[in-house]
Amino acid sequence: PNPLPKPDQTAQTSSRGALRGLETPRAIASIEHERENPKQNMAPSLQLLIIAYTTLLQRATALRPPPQVLVVSGSDSGGGAGMQADIKTCAALGAFACSAVTALTAQNTKGVHGVHGVPPDFIEAQLDAVFDDLAPAAAKTGMLATPDVVAAVADRLAAARVPLVVDPVMVSAHGDALVEPDTVAAIRERLLPLAAVLTPNAREAGLLLDEA
């Protein structure tokens, strides 16, 4: 039978096996040090194992899937607001954005040239598809143009029981009303009780408080 390897050879072999595919300049230098100093190889071998463990831990952390965030809002063709801005924000913060589009807009930096609302039943279909396959850790709502849309979104989010950020898009930065009073009432009654965070501008806050 083949003789058992000496202790120093065992340590050296196990250390190199742990580092297979994880070679770094520091690890290679440590291996060379072991070869040149066989009588002092225990400390470097322990060091190699630490390097291997740290490298594996870093790789595992890097491979961890990002948290998912559900964005329920209107599309801004200009890319500066709405769903496009929300998705960019999620990506910048390391989150994965899934979505349900509530309205399509034709707009740019000069103004809004057209709005096409998405039917409530299709918004429900988008939300059902997301919750059937994905697991959002949080959700954010934006433009919800009608009471029926508010009700559809509120029903699905209440059932999902995810932390919710409500951005009640109701008044433009120039002070123009974007929704009808019955939609404001629906947001106040159906969506606000679900909110963990509320982000109105000053005019929207007045509408929600019925002070506008």
C-alpha positions as CSV (number, residue, x, y, z in Angstrom):
1,P,0.0,0.0,0.0
2,N,1.1,3.6,-0.6
3,P,2.4,5.3,2.5
4,L,0.3,8.1,4.0
5,P,1.5,11.6,3.1
6,K,3.4,13.5,5.7
7,P,1.4,16.1,7.7
8,D,3.0,19.0,5.9
9,Q,2.1,17.5,2.6
10,T,-1.5,16.9,3.7
11,A,-2.0,20.5,4.8
12,Q,-0.4,21.7,1.6
13,T,-2.6,19.5,-0.6
14,S,-5.9,20.4,1.1
15,S,-5.1,24.1,1.0
16,R,-4.4,24.0,-2.7
17,G,-7.6,21.9,-3.3
18,A,-9.6,24.6,-1.5
19,L,-8.1,27.3,-3.7
20,R,-8.6,25.5,-7.0
21,G,-10.1,28.0,-9.4
22,L,-9.7,30.8,-6.8
23,E,-6.1,31.7,-7.4
24,T,-5.2,35.2,-6.5
25,P,-1.8,36.9,-6.4
26,R,-1.8,36.7,-2.7
27,A,-2.7,33.0,-2.7
28,I,0.0,32.2,-5.3
29,A,2.6,34.0,-3.2
30,S,1.5,32.0,-0.2
31,I,1.9,28.8,-2.1
32,E,5.4,29.7,-3.2
33,H,6.2,30.6,0.3
34,E,5.2,27.1,1.4
35,R,7.3,25.5,-1.2
36,E,10.4,27.5,-0.1
37,N,9.7,27.0,3.6
38,P,8.4,23.5,4.1
39,K,9.2,23.5,7.8
40,Q,7.1,26.6,8.4
41,N,4.0,25.7,6.3
42,M,1.3,25.4,9.0
43,A,0.7,29.1,9.4
44,P,0.7,29.8,5.6
45,S,-1.6,26.8,5.1
46,L,-4.1,28.2,7.6
47,Q,-3.8,31.5,5.8
48,L,-4.6,29.9,2.5
49,L,-7.7,28.3,4.0
50,I,-8.8,31.7,5.3
51,I,-8.2,33.3,1.9
52,A,-10.2,30.5,0.2
53,Y,-13.1,30.8,2.7
54,T,-13.2,34.6,2.3
55,T,-13.1,34.4,-1.5
56,L,-16.0,31.8,-1.6
57,L,-18.0,34.0,0.8
58,Q,-17.5,37.0,-1.4
59,R,-18.6,35.1,-4.5
60,A,-21.6,33.6,-2.7
61,T,-22.7,37.2,-1.7
62,A,-22.2,38.4,-5.2
63,L,-24.4,35.6,-6.6
64,R,-27.2,36.2,-4.1
65,P,-30.3,37.3,-6.1
66,P,-31.3,41.0,-5.6
67,P,-34.5,41.9,-3.8
68,Q,-37.5,42.3,-6.1
69,V,-39.7,45.4,-6.1
70,L,-43.0,45.7,-7.9
71,V,-43.6,49.0,-9.6
72,V,-47.2,49.8,-10.4
73,S,-47.3,53.0,-12.4
74,G,-47.7,54.8,-15.7
75,S,-45.1,54.7,-18.5
76,D,-43.3,58.0,-19.3
77,S,-42.0,57.9,-22.9
78,G,-39.6,60.7,-22.1
79,G,-37.9,58.5,-19.5
80,G,-37.7,61.1,-16.8
81,A,-40.6,60.1,-14.5
82,G,-43.1,57.3,-14.0
83,M,-42.2,53.7,-14.4
84,Q,-39.0,54.4,-16.2
85,A,-37.7,56.5,-13.3
86,D,-38.8,53.9,-10.8
87,I,-37.0,51.1,-12.6
88,K,-33.8,53.1,-12.9
89,T,-34.0,53.9,-9.1
90,C,-34.4,50.2,-8.3
91,A,-31.4,49.2,-10.5
92,A,-29.2,51.9,-8.9
93,L,-30.0,50.6,-5.5
94,G,-29.4,47.0,-6.4
95,A,-33.0,45.8,-6.7
96,F,-34.8,43.9,-9.4
97,A,-37.9,45.7,-10.7
98,C,-41.0,43.9,-11.9
99,S,-43.9,45.9,-13.1
100,A,-47.6,46.5,-13.9
101,V,-48.3,49.4,-16.3
102,T,-51.3,51.4,-15.5
103,A,-51.2,54.0,-18.2
104,L,-49.3,54.9,-21.4
105,T,-48.2,58.4,-22.0
106,A,-46.8,60.3,-25.0
107,Q,-44.6,62.9,-23.3
108,N,-41.2,64.5,-23.3
109,T,-39.4,67.2,-21.4
110,K,-41.7,69.8,-23.1
111,G,-45.0,68.3,-21.9
112,V,-47.6,65.6,-22.0
113,H,-49.1,65.1,-25.5
114,G,-51.4,62.1,-24.8
115,V,-52.5,59.6,-22.2
116,H,-53.9,56.1,-22.8
117,G,-55.3,54.3,-19.8
118,V,-54.8,50.6,-19.3
119,P,-58.1,48.7,-18.6
120,P,-58.3,47.5,-15.0
121,D,-58.7,43.9,-15.9
122,F,-55.4,43.9,-17.8
123,I,-53.7,45.6,-14.8
124,E,-55.0,42.8,-12.7
125,A,-53.6,40.3,-15.2
126,Q,-50.2,41.9,-15.0
127,L,-50.3,41.8,-11.2
128,D,-51.5,38.2,-11.1
129,A,-48.6,37.2,-13.5
130,V,-46.1,38.8,-11.2
131,F,-47.3,37.3,-8.0
132,D,-47.8,33.9,-9.6
133,D,-44.1,33.6,-10.4
134,L,-42.1,36.2,-8.5
135,A,-41.8,37.3,-4.8
136,P,-41.7,41.0,-4.5
137,A,-40.3,42.2,-1.2
138,A,-42.0,45.6,-1.6
139,A,-44.3,47.5,-4.0
140,K,-44.7,51.0,-5.1
141,T,-47.6,52.7,-6.8
142,G,-47.6,55.8,-9.0
143,M,-50.2,57.0,-11.5
144,L,-53.6,55.4,-10.9
145,A,-56.0,57.3,-13.1
146,T,-59.5,56.1,-12.2
147,P,-61.4,54.7,-9.2
148,D,-61.6,51.3,-10.9
149,V,-57.9,51.1,-11.4
150,V,-57.3,52.1,-7.8
151,A,-59.7,49.4,-6.6
152,A,-58.0,46.7,-8.8
153,V,-54.6,47.6,-7.6
154,A,-55.6,47.9,-3.9
155,D,-57.3,44.5,-4.0
156,R,-54.3,42.7,-5.4
157,L,-51.8,44.4,-3.1
158,A,-53.9,43.8,0.0
159,A,-54.0,40.1,-0.8
160,A,-50.2,40.1,-1.4
161,R,-49.5,41.7,1.9
162,V,-46.2,43.4,0.8
163,P,-44.8,46.7,2.2
164,L,-46.2,49.4,0.0
165,V,-44.9,52.9,-1.0
166,V,-47.7,55.0,-2.3
167,D,-46.8,58.0,-4.5
168,P,-50.3,59.5,-5.1
169,V,-49.8,61.1,-8.5
170,M,-52.7,63.5,-8.6
171,V,-51.3,67.0,-9.1
172,S,-48.5,68.1,-11.5
173,A,-45.5,70.1,-10.5
174,H,-47.3,73.1,-12.2
175,G,-50.4,72.6,-10.0
176,D,-52.6,71.0,-12.7
177,A,-55.0,68.3,-11.5
178,L,-54.2,64.9,-13.1
179,V,-57.2,62.9,-11.8
180,E,-60.8,63.5,-11.0
181,P,-62.1,64.0,-7.4
182,D,-63.6,60.5,-7.3
183,T,-60.1,59.0,-7.9
184,V,-58.7,61.1,-5.1
185,A,-61.4,59.7,-2.8
186,A,-60.6,56.1,-3.9
187,I,-56.9,56.6,-3.3
188,R,-57.7,58.0,0.2
189,E,-60.1,55.3,1.1
190,R,-58.6,52.2,-0.6
191,L,-54.9,52.7,-1.0
192,L,-53.7,54.8,1.9
193,P,-54.7,52.2,4.6
194,L,-52.2,49.8,2.8
195,A,-49.3,52.3,2.7
196,A,-46.2,51.9,4.8
197,V,-44.7,55.0,3.2
198,L,-46.6,57.9,1.5
199,T,-44.8,60.4,-0.8
200,P,-47.2,63.2,-1.9
201,N,-46.2,66.7,-2.9
202,A,-47.7,69.6,-1.0
203,R,-50.8,69.9,-3.2
204,E,-51.4,66.2,-3.2
205,A,-51.1,66.1,0.6
206,G,-53.8,68.8,0.7
207,L,-56.1,66.8,-1.5
208,L,-55.6,63.7,0.7
209,L,-56.4,65.7,3.8
210,D,-59.4,67.2,2.0
211,E,-58.0,70.7,2.5
212,A,-57.4,71.7,-1.1
